Amino acid sequence: MTTKIAGTAETNETRAHQSVLIGQVLCLVVPLVIWFSPLPLAPQVKHAFAILAFMVIAWITEAAPFALSGFVGCFLFWALGIVKFDVAFSGFADATAWFLFAAMVIGMVAGKTGLARRLAYTIMMRVGATYPRILLGLIVTNFLLTFIVPSGLARVVIMASIAIALTEALNAARGGNIARGMFLILTYAGNIFDKMILAGAGSITAAGAMEKFGGIEVLWGMWLFAFLPCSIVTIIAAWLLTLWLYPPELDTRSQGREYFRDELVKMGPWSRQETEAGLLVGCAILLWVTDFWHHIPPTMVALGVALFALLPRVGVLEPDDMRLVNYMPVFFVAEAVSMGNVLQATKGLDLLTTSVFHGIEPFLTNIVSITAVFYWVAFLYHFLLASEISMLGTSIPLVMDYAKTHGLNPLQLGLIWTFASGGKLFAYQSGVLIVGYSYGYFEARDLVRIGAWLTVVEFVILMLLVPFYWPLIGIQ
């Protein structure tokens, strides 16, 4: 048995090495072909597409670490004269990357002080200690937190702190099915729930563009009810899929609620640091929930709380704690945003989106075909623009224009297109996925597995919602 496991591990390692080698070759060949090809494009646009091909291929095949590939791409945009430095590295001045950094610091606050562990034990005492119940508890909690924490990044950090404590409590191996399943589903759910509720940066960006370019009113309640059946089905589907793809290798029934109760007793009463951490996290959540009143950006809130946590005497973190932060995901997000900005600056984005909509027009004959085509085109289009904000912010105006010129409902098409951006296969496509991946509990191929299944599930649900349910609530 041991020999068989060792042989399987060796085979997987060989395949991974071969995949990386193929990716490294493609990273050189494909960009060179695009760069020197006689395409009828302006040199600046053609060269931008060549560098984009390098970045996307490197990210998909993991030919090099994500952050390194992105750095090389941004450098080439600048060094080869495609754009100026301030555009090539513009993502590093974008709020998204800094929000990710602040969210990671807040997660460190919850982890270091024991707040996350206490919260995990308290929740599991009520949800149950078996692996299926823990999974369901993580998914439902993630969904409910979407209403009060309007950021998938922040929710993944909060839920990851709980999951880490749970894996320790269950004595689950880091690369085992239990830990892998928990981190995979909390990560992917954190990404997809942002599209079902008008809460995440992507959906908020899309709603603003729909109102501006579509001339329509996008209501929070309408968005919620439009996808509410999908939210319920997704919770159940995600739970069953994770149990099927990652069955537990341990019998977790023996732990019981008594284990978590005993651990809470061992922790004793709330410490001063736990109380301070609870106040800091609570302050962040309160400001996020009430942003409709004070209009303070979520990034400003997160960064302010994170910096306060580092202040001498009043904070709960030490300067040395910052050495433990994994900055690579922050750089990765900044590089992905930079790529989208370069495409926009070189007018390559306009060319790309215009070509896409011109090509799909013959297939848009009725609401069923429109739903299917828009869903899968948006899914494929997202491969080229790693940032959801860039993808939605630049394509929604074209979707609104198409709806108005063809006598279609702008709200309907906008909701379909935005929802389709939730389907992803690779970490580089979303800051939320990058954060979950950075914890090291699952691999890139695991994300492809769960992402492929849930993307198909969401498509089937949407094909039922749009023609049958949406007309009942006034979207037709």
N, C-alpha and C positions, 0 to 999 in steps of 0.2 A: 504493500500500500504506500509506504514511504517513498519507495523507488518510483512508483507511478506518479505521485505528486511532484517529486523532484523533476521527473522527465517532462511533465506538463508545464511546470514553471520555466524550465529551460527552453521549451518550444515557444512559449509565449514571449520570452525575452528575445529569442532569435527573430520572431516575426516583428516585434516592435522595432528592433534594430534595422531590419530590412525596410520597414515602413518609413523610418526616419531617413534612411539612405536614399530612398526613392524621392522623398520630399525634398531633400537637399538638392538633388539633381534637377527636379522640376522648378525649384526656386531660382535656378540659374538659367535653365533653358527657356521656359515660358516667357519671363520678362524680356530676354534678349530677342526672342522672336517678335514680340509685340513692339519693342523699341525700333527694330530695323525693318519691320514689315511696311509694305507700301499702302497702308490704310489711308483713306481720304480724310484724314483728321489733321488739325493743327498740331505742329510738333509738341507744343506744351501739353495738349490734351493726351496725345498718344503716349508721351513719356510718363505722364501721371498715371495712366492706366497700366503701364509696364511696372511701375513701382508698386501700385495697388495689387497687381497680380502676385508680386513677390511676397507682400505682407500677408495676403489672404492664404496663399498656398503654404507659407511657413506656419501660420497659425493652425490651419486645418491638419497638416501632417505632423505638426510638432517637430519640424526640422531643426528648430532651435528653441530655447526658452521664449515664451510669449513676449516678455518685456524686451528681450534682446532683439528679436525680430522687428518689433515695433520701433525701437530706437534706430535700427539700421534704416528702416523705411523712411522715418522722419528726416534722418540725416541725408539720405539720398535725395529726397524732395528738395532740400536746401542746397546740398553740394553740387547737384547736377543742374542747378539754375531753374528748376521748375517753378518754385515759389520762393519768396523771401523767408528769412529765418522766423519772423514773427507769425507767419502762416504755417510753416512746416511744423512748428512746435507750439501752435496755438492751444492745443488741448491741455497743456500744462497750466494755462491761465483760465481754464474752464472750471465752472463750479462743480461739475460732476466728479472730477478727480479728487477735489478737496473734500467733497462730501464723503466720498469713500474713505479717505484718510481719517476724517473725524469719526465716522461710524466705527471704524476699526478701533480707535482709541476708546470710544464709549464701550465697545464690547470688552476691551481689556479692563476697563473699570469694573464692569459686572463680573468678570472672571476672577480678577485678582482679589477682590474683596470678599468673594464667596456669595455675593448676591445671586448670581445665576444658579449656583448649586442649590441654594436654599429654595429658589423659585422652582427649579426642576423637581426636587424632592416633594415639594408641596403639591405641585400639579400631578405628579405620578401617583401620589397617595390617593388621589381622587379618580384619576383616569384608569389606573391599573398598571400592573408591572409586567404584563406579557408583551412580547414584541409586537403583535398585531395592534394591541391597544395603545402602545407607545407611538407607533406610526400614525394611527388615526388621531391621537391627541396632538401630535406635531402638526399635522395637516390642518386640522380644525383651528388650532390656536393661530397658525400662520394666517389663515383666512380672516379670522376675527380681528387680528392685529392690523390687518390692512385698513380697517375703518379708522383706527386711531394713530397708526404710524404710517404716514403717507410716503413710504419709501421702501422698496424691496431690499435695497442695500442695508438699511437699518434693521429691517425685520430678520434678514438672514444672519446678521451679526448677533442679534438677540437670541434667535432660535439656535444658532450654532453653539452658543455658550451653554444652553440647556442640554443640547445633544451631547456635547463633550462630557458633561457631568453624568449623563445617562449611560454612555458607553463605559465609563469608569465604574459606575454602580453595577452594571451587568457583567463586568469583566469581559467585555467584548473586544476582540482583537481589532486593531486599527484597520487592517485590510479585509476584515471579515464581512459577511453579508449583513450583519446587524448594524454595524457602524456605517457601512457603505450605503445601505438602504435608507437609514435615517438622514444622512447628510445629502444624499441625492434628492430625496423628495422634498426636504425642507428648502433646498436650493431652487429646484425647478418650480415648486409651488410659489416661492417668493417672487419668482419672475413672472409667472403666468397670472397670478391673482391681481397684479397691477393693471392688467388689461380688462378685467371684469368689473373693476370698481374705479371710478374716476379719482385715483389717489396717487399713482406713481408718476414719475417725471415724464415717461413716455405718453401715457394717456392724457395727462394735463397738457403736454405740448400739442398733441393731436387735437384736443378739444378747442384749444385756442386758435389753431389754424383753421379748423372747421367753421368756427364762428366768423373769423376774419375773411376767409376766402370763399366760404360757402354761403355767407349771409344768413346763417341759421342760429338758433339758440340751442345750446347744448346743456341740458339740465343734469345735475348730479343724480337725481332720482330716476330719470329716464334711463341713464346709463346703467344704474344698478339693476333696474327691473328688466332691461334688455338682456342682461347676461346672468340674471339670478338663477334660472334653471340650469344654465351651463355651469355655474359655480357649484351647485349641489351635486350634479352628475360628476364633475371633475374631482371633487373631494373623494367620492366613492371609487371612481375609476383609478385615480392616482394611488389610492390605498391598496386596491386589489392588484394593480400592476406591480407595485413594489413588493408585495408579498409573494407574487408569482416569480418575478425576476430575481429576487434576493431573499429566499426563504431562510429562516434563522438556523444557524449551525449549532446553537445552544438551546437547552431547555430553560427558558426564562420564567417558567411558572414557579420554579422553586424559590424565586426571590421573594415574591409576595409584597404586600403593602407594608408588612412589618419591617422589612429591610429599610424602606425609605423613612419610616417613622423613627427607627433606631438611629439612622444617620442624622436626622434633624435634632434628635436629642443630643447626639455627640457634638453637633455644632454649637449647642447652647443658645443663650439669648442673642439677640441682634447686637453685633459689635458696633462701635462708633463708625468704623470705616464702612460697614454694610449700610448703616443708616445714611451716611453721606452719599454713598453710591446710589442708594435708592432715591434720594432727593434729587441728585443730578439727572439720573435717567428719567425720573418722573417729571422734572422740569422740562426736559427735552420733549417728552411725549405731549405734555400739556401745551407747549408752544406749537408743536406740529399740528395738534388737533384744532387749535384756535387761530390758525394762520389766516382764515377768512376774515378775521377781525383786525389783527395787527399787521398782516401782510409782510411779516418778516420771512425771508426765503428760508426753506428747510436747511440749506447748506450753511447759512449764517448761524442758525440755531445749533446745528450739530458741531460746527467749528468752535462756537463760543463755549459750549458745554465742555468740549474736549480740552480746550485751552484752560478753562477754569479748573478742570481736574488735575492739571499739571502745575498749578500755582503753588508755591511754597506755603506751608502751614494750613492752607484752606483746602488744597486738593488732596486726592487719594492716590495719585501716581507720583513716582519719582522720575527725575530726568533720565536715569538709567533704564527705566522701563521702555523708553522710546527706542532703545536698541533692539528690543524684541519684536517691534512692529515689522511686518513683512511689507516693504514698500513696493515690491514688484507689481502687485495688482494695481496700485495707484498709478504707477508709470504706464501700465498696460491700458488702463482706461483713458489716460491722457493721450496716448499714441493713437488709440482708436478714434477718438474725437478729432484729433489732428488730421487723420486720413480723410474723414468726411469734409472737414473744412478746406482741405487742399482740392478735393474734387469740386467743391462749390466755387472756389476761387478761380479754378482753371476752366470753368464752364463745362467740365466733363460730366457733372451731375445732370445738368439740363439735357445734354445730349443723350445720356443714359436713360433718363426717365421718359423723355419724349419718344425714344425708340421703343421702349417697353410698351407704352400705351398704344402706339400706332400698330404694334404687332399683335396685340390681343383683341383689337376691335372686332374683327370678323367672328370671334367666338362668343361675343356678348349678345345673345339673342333673347334671353328671358331671365327671370330672377334666379332660377336655379343655376343656369350656366354662368351668370354674372357672379353669383356667390362663390361657385367653385373656382372660376378662373381668377378672380380677385384674391381669393385666399391663397392659392398656390403661387401666384405671381408675387404677392407680397412676401410670402415665405422665402422664395428664391431670391428676390430682390434684396432681402436682409443679409444675404451672404456677402454682398459687396459693401454694404455700409454697416460696419460693426456697431456703431452707436445707434441705439433706438431713437434717441433724440434727433440725430442727424437724418436717420432714415424717415421718420415720421414728419419732422419739420420741413423737409425738402420735397417729400412726395405727396403729402396731404393737399397742398395747393393744386397740384396737377389732378388729383382725384376729384377735388371740388369743381375744378374747371370742366373736367370730363362729364361730371354729373349734370352740371347746368347746361352744357352745350348739347347733351343727348336726352334731356328731359327726364333725368333720373333723380331719385331722392338723395340729396347730398348727405343727409344724416345717416341713411342706410349704408351707403358706400363707405362713408368715413368710419363707421363702426366696424364694418367687415374688415377694412384695410388695417385699422388699428389692432383689432383682435388677432389678425393673422400674424402680426409682428411678435406675438407671444411664443410662437412655435420656433424652437431653436435646437440645433444639434451640437454646436461648438461653444466653448466658453467665451471666445473672443467676441461673440455677438451681443453680450450683455454684461454690464458691470456686476449685476446680481450673480450671474453664473461664475464670473471671475472670482468673486469673494468666496462663494461656496467651494469652488475648486481649489482655492489657495490654502484651505485647511488641510488638504492632503489625504482626505478620507475616501476619495473615489478617483478614478482615472478618466481620461478623456473619452475612452470607448464606452464607459458606463453612461456618460451624459448623452452619447449618441443613441444608446439603447432606449433609455427612458424617454428621451426627447422625441425619437421617431414614433414610438407608440402613442405618446400623449398628443403629438401633433396630428396624428390620424384620428384619434378620439375626439379632439376639439373640432376637427373638420366635420366629422359625422354629426356632432351636436349642432354645429352652426348650420348645416344643411337642413336640419329640422326646425331650428329656431326661426330663420329668416323668412321662409315662405308660409309657415303655419302659426308661429307664436307672435312674431313682431307685428303683423297686421292687427292682432287683438289689442295691442297696447299703443297703436297709432303710428307704427313705423312701417310704411309700405310704399 
